[in-house]
Amino acid sequence: MNKFLLKALVLASVNIAVFADAQFRTRNRMDKLEEFDQQTFSWGFYLNGNRLDYRIVLNPRYGMNGNQNLVSSKESYSFGAGLIGKWRLNDYLDLRLEPGLQFAQRQLTFNTQSNDQYAAGTLTNDPFVPIPLTEDDKVRDIKSTLVDIPVMLEFHGMRWYNSRPYIAAGVNYIVNLQSNSDSEDDNLQQIFRSTTHNFAWSAEMGIQFYFNKFKLTPAIRGTFFMNNEKVADNATTPPYWASAVSTLQTRAIMFVLKFE
């Protein structure tokens, strides 16, 4: 282990020890924001970092060449922010609405030149004139601005000193403001199109920490699209791009920091 990593681990351990002592020492037990969780409604905001990629189901004809996958997805990292509205149902259950804005960029690579073998036409594609795919033709950088509206049911345990663990799950309505779904151009003009209106499910777990003035919650959330985001290319476009994919669905793992 190099010296830099050792110093970083020691520093992190000291910070965690100081934080834990401040939060959990007996003389501070249950003395911070004691009435906060008894409110029927409460508000806050959150910041998050994302790791995103696509779940891809390939078309067995245009997306594969024997056992070789012709389309691949490269994961990316991004960020977002949003608001928190919480409705207390009872001592163990809360209903949360957390509308937010997420910024994302993914990359798809289409190594589909071998689809030239279908140039004479198939049952699903008209005949086409093969074109040599350049690097720009093969790669699609997909930028997305997502309006994410999750509704989640939170189940939490009892407070232990100045902390409380919880798990939550729910559904999301997500609008992709950069979907290009209404564009008449498609991948032949290097325009990747996807659906504007989407639905997903989410699961989350975290620990709520109580301070004198606010509640801080670090959490991990997974969000998984349920609908197919793919929009088919125009009928006259060769089967190098959208035709190679049967199903395209966003997957996101988020690290969330909530302030209430």
Backbone as CSV, one residue per row, in Angstrom:
resi,resn,N_x,N_y,N_z,CA_x,CA_y,CA_z,C_x,C_y,C_z
1,MET,0.860,-1.201,0.000,0.000,0.000,0.000,0.890,1.243,0.000
2,ASN,0.679,2.172,-0.936,1.553,3.334,-0.988,1.244,4.315,0.125
3,LYS,2.169,5.224,0.361,2.042,6.149,1.487,0.839,7.072,1.337
4,PHE,0.557,7.515,0.089,-0.567,8.427,-0.119,-1.880,7.764,0.263
5,LEU,-2.066,6.494,-0.169,-3.297,5.786,0.151,-3.413,5.545,1.640
6,LEU,-2.289,5.219,2.290,-2.296,4.994,3.729,-2.699,6.260,4.477
7,LYS,-2.124,7.415,4.062,-2.491,8.682,4.699,-3.966,8.999,4.493
8,ALA,-4.475,8.718,3.283,-5.888,8.995,3.006,-6.785,8.138,3.879
9,LEU,-6.430,6.869,4.066,-7.236,5.986,4.909,-7.202,6.421,6.370
10,VAL,-6.030,6.824,6.835,-5.916,7.302,8.223,-6.753,8.562,8.422
11,LEU,-6.666,9.509,7.476,-7.429,10.744,7.587,-8.917,10.460,7.553
12,ALA,-9.352,9.585,6.664,-10.774,9.241,6.593,-11.230,8.568,7.879
13,SER,-10.399,7.695,8.451,-10.761,7.009,9.692,-10.913,7.991,10.848
14,VAL,-9.997,8.973,10.914,-10.081,9.984,11.969,-11.354,10.807,11.825
15,ASN,-11.654,11.224,10.600,-12.874,12.018,10.370,-14.129,11.237,10.737
16,ILE,-14.166,9.952,10.369,-15.326,9.130,10.709,-15.440,8.960,12.215
17,ALA,-14.311,8.773,12.877,-14.329,8.611,14.331,-14.850,9.865,15.026
18,VAL,-14.379,11.032,14.570,-14.843,12.300,15.149,-16.336,12.488,14.906
19,PHE,-16.763,12.192,13.660,-18.181,12.328,13.316,-19.035,11.396,14.168
20,ALA,-18.593,10.133,14.300,-19.361,9.162,15.077,-19.434,9.562,16.543
21,ASP,-18.318,10.069,17.096,-18.329,10.503,18.492,-19.293,11.652,18.700
22,ALA,-19.308,12.594,17.744,-20.207,13.749,17.873,-21.660,13.334,17.752
23,GLN,-21.946,12.338,16.914,-23.328,11.944,16.676,-23.877,10.997,17.732
24,PHE,-23.039,10.100,18.262,-23.571,8.982,19.010,-23.192,8.945,20.487
25,ARG,-22.406,9.895,20.974,-22.054,9.841,22.386,-23.312,9.992,23.242
26,THR,-23.317,9.323,24.375,-24.520,9.162,25.193,-25.125,10.488,25.600
27,ARG,-24.320,11.480,25.938,-24.889,12.733,26.435,-25.689,13.483,25.363
28,ASN,-25.516,13.086,24.075,-26.274,13.728,22.997,-27.439,12.875,22.516
29,ARG,-27.711,11.771,23.208,-28.698,10.836,22.710,-30.079,11.482,22.591
30,MET,-30.653,11.417,21.370,-32.027,11.843,21.077,-32.287,13.302,21.432
31,ASP,-31.241,14.148,21.367,-31.468,15.537,21.751,-31.453,16.477,20.552
32,LYS,-31.426,15.933,19.329,-31.350,16.781,18.147,-32.587,16.571,17.281
33,LEU,-33.271,17.676,16.998,-34.458,17.646,16.140,-35.456,16.585,16.597
34,GLU,-35.747,16.575,17.886,-36.617,15.536,18.436,-38.026,15.578,17.843
35,GLU,-38.520,16.763,17.498,-39.888,16.890,16.996,-39.964,16.889,15.473
36,PHE,-38.822,16.835,14.815,-38.813,16.985,13.354,-39.641,15.908,12.663
37,ASP,-39.492,14.664,13.079,-40.169,13.564,12.403,-41.636,13.439,12.780
38,GLN,-42.110,14.274,13.687,-43.527,14.257,14.043,-44.355,15.197,13.167
39,GLN,-43.689,15.997,12.325,-44.413,16.889,11.429,-45.164,16.084,10.372
40,THR,-46.387,16.514,10.054,-47.152,15.830,9.006,-46.495,16.023,7.652
41,PHE,-46.007,17.239,7.387,-45.325,17.529,6.124,-43.966,18.161,6.417
42,SER,-42.981,17.821,5.617,-41.663,18.450,5.742,-41.056,18.589,4.354
43,TRP,-40.013,19.438,4.255,-39.446,19.797,2.953,-37.937,19.767,3.010
44,GLY,-37.339,19.715,1.840,-35.887,19.742,1.755,-35.423,19.740,0.309
45,PHE,-34.130,19.458,0.130,-33.580,19.362,-1.220,-32.481,18.308,-1.217
46,TYR,-32.050,17.909,-2.411,-30.996,16.909,-2.497,-30.076,17.192,-3.674
47,LEU,-28.863,16.673,-3.566,-27.861,16.679,-4.627,-27.463,15.223,-4.873
48,ASN,-27.128,14.892,-6.104,-26.772,13.501,-6.368,-25.755,13.379,-7.497
49,GLY,-24.978,12.319,-7.423,-24.101,11.909,-8.510,-24.608,10.605,-9.087
50,ASN,-24.486,10.431,-10.403,-25.077,9.286,-11.086,-24.028,8.474,-11.835
51,ARG,-24.257,7.202,-11.903,-23.560,6.307,-12.836,-24.636,5.711,-13.735
52,LEU,-24.564,5.976,-15.031,-25.618,5.566,-15.953,-25.068,4.707,-17.085
53,ASP,-25.877,3.774,-17.525,-25.612,3.058,-18.758,-26.943,2.559,-19.310
54,TYR,-26.871,1.762,-20.371,-28.069,1.208,-20.990,-28.108,-0.301,-20.795
55,ARG,-29.301,-0.812,-20.561,-29.565,-2.241,-20.721,-30.010,-2.440,-22.159
56,ILE,-29.296,-3.281,-22.892,-29.557,-3.455,-24.320,-29.936,-4.907,-24.613
57,VAL,-31.053,-5.068,-25.286,-31.414,-6.365,-25.869,-31.252,-6.217,-27.373
58,LEU,-30.377,-7.023,-27.968,-30.049,-6.872,-29.375,-31.015,-7.645,-30.269
59,ASN,-31.236,-7.090,-31.455,-31.960,-7.813,-32.478,-31.089,-8.988,-32.940
60,PRO,-31.613,-10.208,-32.912,-30.754,-11.364,-33.236,-30.216,-11.351,-34.665
61,ARG,-30.849,-10.621,-35.581,-30.366,-10.568,-36.960,-29.408,-9.404,-37.171
62,TYR,-29.841,-8.184,-36.819,-29.053,-6.997,-37.132,-28.114,-6.583,-36.003
63,GLY,-28.351,-7.108,-34.789,-27.514,-6.726,-33.655,-26.449,-7.728,-33.303
64,MET,-26.439,-8.856,-33.998,-25.452,-9.896,-33.724,-24.936,-10.464,-35.034
65,ASN,-23.696,-10.868,-35.008,-23.084,-11.539,-36.146,-22.493,-12.844,-35.616
66,GLY,-23.280,-13.931,-35.693,-22.909,-15.158,-35.013,-23.046,-14.957,-33.516
67,ASN,-21.964,-15.159,-32.776,-21.955,-14.939,-31.326,-21.422,-13.557,-30.941
68,GLN,-21.141,-12.738,-31.910,-20.558,-11.416,-31.650,-21.649,-10.365,-31.502
69,ASN,-21.619,-9.613,-30.387,-22.531,-8.484,-30.189,-22.023,-7.287,-30.984
70,LEU,-22.894,-6.698,-31.769,-22.479,-5.597,-32.639,-22.725,-4.220,-32.039
71,VAL,-23.458,-4.151,-30.929,-23.771,-2.869,-30.288,-23.317,-2.934,-28.834
72,SER,-22.641,-1.902,-28.357,-22.188,-1.848,-26.969,-22.481,-0.479,-26.367
73,SER,-22.570,-0.448,-25.042,-22.861,0.786,-24.307,-21.702,1.107,-23.375
74,LYS,-21.327,2.380,-23.318,-20.275,2.826,-22.410,-20.903,3.636,-21.282
75,GLU,-20.632,3.226,-20.053,-21.205,3.927,-18.912,-20.614,5.325,-18.766
76,SER,-21.348,6.179,-18.053,-20.877,7.548,-17.823,-21.309,8.002,-16.439
77,TYR,-20.764,9.143,-16.022,-21.060,9.698,-14.707,-21.588,11.123,-14.881
78,SER,-22.572,11.471,-14.058,-23.183,12.794,-14.181,-23.708,13.228,-12.814
79,PHE,-24.551,14.242,-12.806,-25.039,14.795,-11.548,-26.476,15.267,-11.711
80,GLY,-27.082,15.607,-10.596,-28.446,16.125,-10.622,-28.780,16.780,-9.295
81,ALA,-29.990,17.309,-9.199,-30.455,17.966,-7.983,-31.975,17.988,-8.005
82,GLY,-32.577,18.151,-6.820,-34.035,18.179,-6.775,-34.557,18.621,-5.421
83,LEU,-35.859,18.569,-5.283,-36.564,18.976,-4.074,-37.192,17.757,-3.402
84,ILE,-37.475,17.890,-2.115,-38.059,16.808,-1.333,-39.345,17.296,-0.679
85,GLY,-40.416,16.557,-0.855,-41.649,16.769,-0.116,-42.026,15.472,0.567
86,LYS,-42.209,15.510,1.886,-42.453,14.279,2.635,-43.759,14.393,3.431
87,TRP,-44.553,13.343,3.357,-45.820,13.246,4.083,-45.712,12.097,5.080
88,ARG,-45.810,12.415,6.363,-45.716,11.392,7.404,-47.022,10.614,7.475
89,LEU,-46.932,9.290,7.314,-48.125,8.443,7.397,-48.300,7.863,8.796
90,ASN,-47.198,7.382,9.369,-47.218,6.917,10.759,-45.786,6.885,11.269
91,ASP,-45.538,6.213,12.397,-44.198,6.221,12.993,-43.161,5.512,12.135
92,TYR,-43.598,4.698,11.185,-42.660,3.905,10.410,-42.718,4.155,8.904
93,LEU,-43.731,4.857,8.423,-43.920,5.034,6.993,-44.049,6.509,6.625
94,ASP,-43.349,6.912,5.555,-43.491,8.239,4.962,-43.720,8.069,3.467
95,LEU,-44.464,8.996,2.874,-44.618,9.051,1.428,-43.834,10.244,0.924
96,ARG,-42.944,10.018,-0.059,-42.040,11.073,-0.516,-42.267,11.366,-1.995
97,LEU,-42.242,12.650,-2.317,-42.221,13.123,-3.704,-40.933,13.912,-3.878
98,GLU,-40.084,13.500,-4.848,-38.758,14.100,-4.981,-38.481,14.491,-6.438
99,PRO,-39.155,15.505,-6.965,-38.893,15.929,-8.347,-37.485,16.488,-8.488
100,GLY,-36.829,16.099,-9.575,-35.449,16.556,-9.776,-35.097,16.661,-11.241
101,LEU,-33.924,17.215,-11.485,-33.397,17.376,-12.838,-32.073,16.626,-12.905
102,GLN,-31.984,15.682,-13.855,-30.784,14.868,-14.008,-30.151,15.133,-15.376
103,PHE,-28.838,15.284,-15.382,-28.098,15.502,-16.626,-27.278,14.243,-16.922
104,ALA,-27.370,13.755,-18.144,-26.731,12.486,-18.462,-26.149,12.518,-19.868
105,GLN,-25.126,11.702,-20.076,-24.575,11.480,-21.409,-24.100,10.036,-21.483
106,ARG,-24.633,9.283,-22.433,-24.218,7.920,-22.668,-23.605,7.793,-24.056
107,GLN,-22.936,6.679,-24.293,-22.332,6.445,-25.602,-22.674,5.040,-26.076
108,LEU,-23.186,4.959,-27.299,-23.453,3.685,-27.951,-22.508,3.528,-29.138
109,THR,-21.980,2.338,-29.308,-21.106,2.042,-30.437,-21.740,0.950,-31.292
110,PHE,-21.876,1.241,-32.589,-22.509,0.317,-33.527,-21.450,-0.225,-34.498
111,ASN,-20.972,-1.436,-34.241,-20.038,-2.102,-35.156,-20.847,-3.012,-36.087
112,THR,-21.659,-2.386,-36.924,-22.685,-3.114,-37.668,-22.433,-3.154,-39.170
113,GLN,-21.190,-2.958,-39.583,-20.904,-2.990,-41.020,-21.264,-4.341,-41.643
114,SER,-21.224,-5.398,-40.839,-21.539,-6.732,-41.358,-22.990,-6.865,-41.812
115,ASN,-23.843,-5.899,-41.451,-25.235,-5.955,-41.901,-25.358,-5.679,-43.407
116,ASP,-24.256,-5.362,-44.038,-24.279,-5.232,-45.510,-24.782,-6.519,-46.172
117,GLN,-24.662,-7.636,-45.491,-25.099,-8.915,-46.056,-26.601,-8.960,-46.289
118,TYR,-27.348,-8.013,-45.659,-28.800,-7.985,-45.829,-29.247,-6.908,-46.810
119,ALA,-28.334,-6.425,-47.621,-28.634,-5.325,-48.542,-29.732,-5.680,-49.539
120,ALA,-29.909,-6.956,-49.851,-30.952,-7.366,-50.797,-32.352,-7.294,-50.191
121,GLY,-32.431,-7.047,-48.876,-33.724,-6.927,-48.219,-34.079,-8.166,-47.414
122,THR,-34.901,-7.959,-46.374,-35.397,-9.053,-45.528,-36.878,-8.818,-45.282
123,LEU,-37.464,-9.672,-44.448,-38.873,-9.505,-44.112,-39.119,-8.234,-43.310
124,THR,-38.103,-7.764,-42.602,-38.271,-6.587,-41.742,-37.609,-5.341,-42.301
125,ASN,-36.785,-5.443,-43.315,-36.128,-4.277,-43.891,-36.145,-4.329,-45.411
126,ASP,-36.418,-3.163,-46.011,-36.376,-3.061,-47.469,-34.927,-3.160,-47.943
127,PRO,-34.726,-3.442,-49.224,-33.355,-3.412,-49.772,-32.729,-2.035,-49.564
128,PHE,-31.412,-1.996,-49.405,-30.721,-0.731,-49.203,-29.355,-0.789,-49.878
129,VAL,-28.801,0.385,-50.073,-27.459,0.494,-50.656,-26.457,0.592,-49.511
130,PRO,-25.552,-0.355,-49.373,-24.571,-0.300,-48.273,-23.720,0.966,-48.340
131,ILE,-23.379,1.485,-47.167,-22.487,2.635,-47.074,-21.341,2.272,-46.128
132,PRO,-20.144,2.769,-46.379,-19.033,2.508,-45.448,-19.220,3.344,-44.181
133,LEU,-19.206,2.686,-43.029,-19.416,3.384,-41.762,-18.109,3.999,-41.277
134,THR,-18.115,5.327,-41.102,-16.968,6.016,-40.520,-17.045,5.914,-38.997
135,GLU,-16.018,6.412,-38.305,-16.044,6.405,-36.841,-17.199,7.245,-36.314
136,ASP,-17.503,8.369,-36.987,-18.633,9.199,-36.568,-19.955,8.475,-36.762
137,ASP,-20.031,7.632,-37.775,-21.251,6.858,-38.001,-21.448,5.790,-36.935
138,LYS,-20.354,5.242,-36.446,-20.437,4.121,-35.513,-20.764,4.557,-34.082
139,VAL,-20.384,5.770,-33.713,-20.507,6.209,-32.317,-21.624,7.241,-32.184
140,ARG,-22.475,7.040,-31.179,-23.516,8.003,-30.853,-23.340,8.452,-29.401
141,ASP,-23.011,9.738,-29.215,-22.973,10.337,-27.880,-24.354,10.901,-27.589
142,ILE,-25.040,10.305,-26.625,-26.444,10.615,-26.371,-26.545,11.478,-25.118
143,LYS,-26.853,12.740,-25.323,-27.037,13.662,-24.202,-28.513,13.697,-23.806
144,SER,-28.745,13.675,-22.500,-30.116,13.663,-21.992,-30.249,14.642,-20.841
145,THR,-31.363,15.363,-20.824,-31.769,16.159,-19.672,-33.094,15.570,-19.204
146,LEU,-33.081,14.981,-18.021,-34.218,14.202,-17.547,-34.926,14.916,-16.404
147,VAL,-36.217,15.156,-16.570,-37.065,15.626,-15.471,-37.602,14.373,-14.781
148,ASP,-37.094,14.104,-13.594,-37.379,12.853,-12.879,-38.346,13.144,-11.728
149,ILE,-39.498,12.456,-11.714,-40.504,12.671,-10.666,-40.786,11.334,-9.991
150,PRO,-40.025,10.993,-8.957,-40.271,9.741,-8.238,-41.256,9.926,-7.081
151,VAL,-42.123,8.949,-6.902,-43.011,8.865,-5.735,-42.615,7.599,-4.993
152,MET,-42.158,7.748,-3.742,-41.568,6.615,-3.032,-42.186,6.450,-1.647
153,LEU,-42.346,5.192,-1.258,-42.804,4.852,0.081,-41.586,4.482,0.915
154,GLU,-41.398,5.187,2.020,-40.223,4.991,2.871,-40.613,4.252,4.144
155,PHE,-39.869,3.208,4.448,-40.027,2.479,5.710,-38.751,2.663,6.527
156,HIS,-38.883,3.207,7.740,-37.707,3.470,8.555,-37.831,2.800,9.920
157,GLY,-36.676,2.556,10.531,-36.645,2.002,11.867,-36.747,3.108,12.917
158,MET,-36.569,2.725,14.168,-36.573,3.700,15.252,-35.235,4.438,15.280
159,ARG,-35.250,5.636,15.839,-34.008,6.389,15.972,-33.062,5.692,16.940
160,TRP,-31.794,5.667,16.551,-30.746,5.173,17.432,-29.758,6.313,17.615
161,TYR,-29.706,6.850,18.830,-28.977,8.081,19.093,-29.460,9.134,18.083
162,ASN,-28.577,9.683,17.270,-28.981,10.706,16.299,-28.937,10.185,14.872
163,SER,-29.424,8.962,14.675,-29.462,8.372,13.344,-30.693,7.480,13.212
164,ARG,-31.067,7.211,11.962,-32.208,6.331,11.700,-32.055,5.705,10.317
165,PRO,-31.988,4.380,10.202,-31.878,3.736,8.890,-33.244,3.646,8.211
166,TYR,-33.218,3.522,6.893,-34.477,3.376,6.165,-34.237,2.679,4.829
167,ILE,-35.317,2.165,4.281,-35.353,1.682,2.904,-36.581,2.303,2.249
168,ALA,-36.544,2.435,0.933,-37.656,3.048,0.207,-37.747,2.451,-1.185
169,ALA,-38.948,2.485,-1.752,-39.152,2.005,-3.115,-40.344,2.744,-3.713
170,GLY,-40.351,2.851,-5.051,-41.456,3.542,-5.692,-41.329,3.549,-7.201
171,VAL,-42.107,4.396,-7.834,-42.131,4.495,-9.296,-41.788,5.925,-9.710
172,ASN,-41.277,6.055,-10.945,-40.847,7.353,-11.480,-41.547,7.624,-12.804
173,TYR,-41.918,8.889,-12.991,-42.293,9.383,-14.307,-41.159,10.292,-14.764
174,ILE,-40.579,10.000,-15.939,-39.367,10.690,-16.376,-39.563,11.241,-17.781
175,VAL,-39.299,12.548,-17.948,-39.405,13.210,-19.245,-37.997,13.523,-19.740
176,ASN,-37.677,13.033,-20.923,-36.379,13.301,-21.541,-36.521,14.517,-22.451
177,LEU,-35.969,15.653,-22.027,-36.114,16.893,-22.779,-35.254,16.927,-24.034
178,GLN,-34.315,15.984,-24.178,-33.446,15.922,-25.358,-33.626,14.601,-26.115
179,SER,-34.836,14.124,-26.164,-35.090,12.814,-26.764,-35.020,12.819,-28.281
180,ASN,-35.278,13.972,-28.926,-35.333,14.064,-30.399,-36.418,13.177,-30.999
181,SER,-37.409,12.795,-30.213,-38.414,11.848,-30.704,-39.245,12.418,-31.845
182,ASP,-39.386,13.731,-31.930,-40.195,14.357,-32.982,-39.377,14.736,-34.213
183,SER,-38.082,14.456,-34.189,-37.230,14.825,-35.314,-37.524,13.930,-36.519
184,GLU,-37.576,14.525,-37.702,-37.740,13.739,-38.924,-36.423,13.109,-39.364
185,ASP,-35.302,13.672,-38.923,-33.998,13.073,-39.188,-33.768,11.919,-38.216
186,ASP,-32.908,11.007,-38.623,-32.599,9.873,-37.760,-31.099,9.595,-37.798
187,ASN,-30.710,8.369,-37.519,-29.287,8.043,-37.430,-28.530,8.222,-38.740
188,LEU,-29.239,8.196,-39.845,-28.573,8.440,-41.124,-28.023,9.860,-41.174
189,GLN,-28.669,10.783,-40.451,-28.192,12.163,-40.308,-27.529,12.367,-38.943
190,GLN,-27.158,11.264,-38.273,-26.476,11.253,-36.974,-27.342,11.835,-35.860
191,ILE,-28.661,11.643,-35.961,-29.603,12.042,-34.914,-30.150,10.780,-34.262
192,PHE,-29.770,10.553,-33.000,-30.285,9.396,-32.281,-31.582,9.797,-31.585
193,ARG,-32.641,9.041,-31.801,-33.951,9.368,-31.245,-34.345,8.361,-30.165
194,SER,-34.964,8.885,-29.111,-35.470,8.020,-28.039,-36.796,8.587,-27.549
195,THR,-37.469,7.858,-26.684,-38.797,8.269,-26.223,-38.698,9.456,-25.260
196,THR,-39.698,10.305,-25.311,-39.752,11.476,-24.425,-40.328,11.120,-23.068
197,HIS,-41.398,10.364,-23.045,-42.101,10.037,-21.799,-41.760,8.601,-21.389
198,ASN,-41.288,8.466,-20.144,-40.779,7.176,-19.678,-41.244,6.885,-18.255
199,PHE,-41.231,5.593,-17.928,-41.589,5.153,-16.580,-40.489,4.237,-16.054
200,ALA,-40.252,4.314,-14.751,-39.186,3.536,-14.132,-39.615,3.120,-12.732
201,TRP,-38.826,2.239,-12.134,-38.993,1.930,-10.716,-37.673,2.194,-10.006
202,SER,-37.758,2.530,-8.732,-36.570,2.885,-7.955,-36.582,2.176,-6.617
203,ALA,-35.400,1.881,-6.107,-35.214,1.348,-4.763,-34.064,2.105,-4.107
204,GLU,-34.162,2.338,-2.808,-33.192,3.198,-2.122,-32.982,2.715,-0.704
205,MET,-31.768,2.927,-0.204,-31.476,2.680,1.207,-30.484,3.725,1.695
206,GLY,-30.598,4.080,2.985,-29.707,5.094,3.525,-29.851,5.220,5.021
207,ILE,-29.134,6.186,5.578,-29.181,6.478,7.015,-29.384,7.976,7.196
208,GLN,-30.347,8.333,8.027,-30.636,9.734,8.322,-29.877,10.143,9.581
209,PHE,-29.112,11.232,9.479,-28.340,11.748,10.605,-28.931,13.087,11.050
210,TYR,-29.141,13.231,12.349,-29.788,14.418,12.905,-28.747,15.349,13.515
211,PHE,-28.766,16.593,13.071,-27.913,17.633,13.629,-28.796,18.674,14.326
212,ASN,-28.177,19.694,14.865,-28.951,20.679,15.619,-29.926,21.455,14.745
213,LYS,-29.535,21.729,13.486,-30.346,22.592,12.625,-30.965,21.867,11.428
214,PHE,-30.489,20.700,11.091,-30.990,20.028,9.883,-30.752,18.526,9.988
215,LYS,-31.354,17.801,9.056,-31.167,16.354,8.944,-30.434,16.061,7.637
216,LEU,-29.336,15.298,7.716,-28.538,14.940,6.550,-28.721,13.453,6.272
217,THR,-29.006,13.127,5.010,-29.245,11.728,4.640,-28.382,11.334,3.451
218,PRO,-27.333,10.546,3.647,-26.637,9.924,2.507,-27.370,8.631,2.135
219,ALA,-27.534,8.394,0.843,-28.306,7.239,0.405,-27.801,6.742,-0.936
220,ILE,-28.108,5.497,-1.237,-27.842,4.882,-2.526,-29.191,4.535,-3.158
221,ARG,-29.382,4.951,-4.419,-30.647,4.689,-5.117,-30.363,4.057,-6.480
222,GLY,-31.141,3.076,-6.825,-31.104,2.498,-8.156,-32.394,2.812,-8.887
223,THR,-32.286,3.295,-10.127,-33.458,3.608,-10.950,-33.335,2.858,-12.268
224,PHE,-34.430,2.170,-12.651,-34.395,1.290,-13.811,-35.639,1.529,-14.672
225,PHE,-35.407,1.943,-15.920,-36.523,2.215,-16.830,-37.277,0.920,-17.128
226,MET,-38.611,1.029,-17.237,-39.449,-0.129,-17.526,-39.866,-0.194,-18.992
227,ASN,-39.933,0.956,-19.655,-40.366,0.965,-21.058,-39.165,0.935,-21.993
228,ASN,-39.425,0.597,-23.246,-38.397,0.586,-24.281,-38.201,2.010,-24.788
229,GLU,-36.978,2.540,-24.672,-36.699,3.918,-25.078,-36.387,4.053,-26.567
230,LYS,-36.221,2.957,-27.257,-35.805,3.023,-28.667,-36.913,3.586,-29.543
231,VAL,-36.540,4.520,-30.426,-37.414,4.985,-31.500,-36.816,4.489,-32.809
232,ALA,-37.604,3.785,-33.601,-37.107,3.179,-34.832,-36.636,4.235,-35.823
233,ASP,-35.618,3.889,-36.582,-35.178,4.758,-37.671,-36.224,4.769,-38.786
234,ASN,-36.085,5.726,-39.693,-36.994,5.796,-40.835,-36.867,4.531,-41.691
235,ALA,-37.943,4.234,-42.414,-37.997,2.983,-43.175,-36.889,2.886,-44.222
236,THR,-36.416,4.018,-44.732,-35.394,4.000,-45.790,-33.969,3.977,-45.242
237,THR,-33.825,3.996,-43.929,-32.485,4.005,-43.318,-31.948,2.581,-43.206
238,PRO,-30.699,2.334,-43.595,-30.110,0.988,-43.487,-30.126,0.491,-42.033
239,PRO,-30.143,-0.826,-41.848,-30.271,-1.392,-40.487,-28.957,-1.420,-39.712
240,TYR,-28.253,-0.287,-39.722,-26.988,-0.209,-38.991,-27.189,0.233,-37.540
241,TRP,-28.296,0.921,-37.240,-28.443,1.566,-35.938,-29.658,1.047,-35.165
242,ALA,-30.765,1.744,-35.214,-31.913,1.366,-34.390,-32.389,-0.052,-34.669
243,SER,-32.298,-0.492,-35.910,-32.745,-1.851,-36.238,-31.910,-2.914,-35.542
244,ALA,-30.703,-2.580,-35.136,-29.829,-3.545,-34.463,-30.212,-3.753,-33.007
245,VAL,-31.111,-2.904,-32.476,-31.497,-2.954,-31.071,-32.979,-3.284,-30.960
246,SER,-33.301,-4.259,-30.124,-34.707,-4.571,-29.856,-35.229,-3.757,-28.678
247,THR,-34.450,-3.682,-27.598,-34.870,-2.969,-26.388,-33.707,-2.150,-25.850
248,LEU,-34.015,-0.913,-25.456,-33.020,0.002,-24.890,-33.626,0.622,-23.642
249,GLN,-32.966,0.410,-22.497,-33.503,0.905,-21.224,-32.384,1.477,-20.359
250,THR,-32.601,2.666,-19.816,-31.621,3.321,-18.953,-31.567,2.648,-17.585
251,ARG,-30.348,2.512,-17.073,-30.122,2.061,-15.699,-29.243,3.096,-15.008
252,ALA,-29.601,3.459,-13.785,-28.845,4.484,-13.054,-28.640,4.059,-11.611
253,ILE,-27.423,4.226,-11.129,-27.107,4.085,-9.710,-26.709,5.468,-9.208
254,MET,-27.364,5.934,-8.160,-27.175,7.289,-7.669,-26.672,7.293,-6.228
255,PHE,-25.726,8.191,-5.954,-25.368,8.523,-4.579,-26.022,9.853,-4.266
256,VAL,-26.881,9.857,-3.250,-27.734,11.013,-2.966,-27.374,11.591,-1.603
257,LEU,-27.317,12.921,-1.527,-27.190,13.641,-0.252,-28.425,14.516,-0.083
258,LYS,-29.192,14.254,0.989,-30.428,14.992,1.223,-30.281,15.907,2.426
259,PHE,-30.853,17.081,2.298,-30.826,18.071,3.383,-32.260,18.453,3.708
260,GLU,-32.679,18.232,4.963,-34.050,18.576,5.384,-34.024,19.369,6.669
